[in-house]
Every structure is written in structure tokens, then in C-alpha cells.
Amino acid sequence: MRCYAPIIKEGGTLQGKVVLQLDVNRTGGVRSVKKLPATTIEDAGLVSCVMATIKGWSFPKNTAVLEVPLQIRQVIK
């Protein structure tokens, strides 16, 4: 909601999805976030905000290297 609040405040609306690829290191930190072509929302500010928020996430520490496909979909109507 933090990323969408400025758009609402300006009276705007969006509909679509944000699809991202995350690279999480062994200590649980998000090393990188990449926007994928399946993203349908064109508002660069919103997408950047979502990516920056996710970059601050942390996951449990992992002692093994895992490769898991992950698709995050944020639908905004």
C-alpha cells in the first residue's frame, strides 16, 4: 500500500501486475530484484517502489544453495 498511496492521493488508478525475480543470498538478504517482461503496470515509480521494498526483505538463513522459481504478482485495481 505504501507504494500505491501516492497514486491514490493524486486520484489515479492502476490495474495490472508486477512480476519480479529475486536473488536471495545464503544469509537471507535480497541481493537483487529484477523486473520481468510479464509486468503489465507501466508506472515506473510504483515498480521502483515495490522493488526497493522487496530489496529490504530478509529470508531465513540457508546453508544450501536452492534455486526456486518465484513469481510475485501484485494486482492493483
Buried (B, 14 or more C-beta within 10 A) or exposed (E): EEBBEEBEEEEEEBEBBBBBEBEBEEEEBBEEBEBEEEBEBEBEEBBEBBBEEBEEEEEEEEEEEEEEEEEBEBEBE
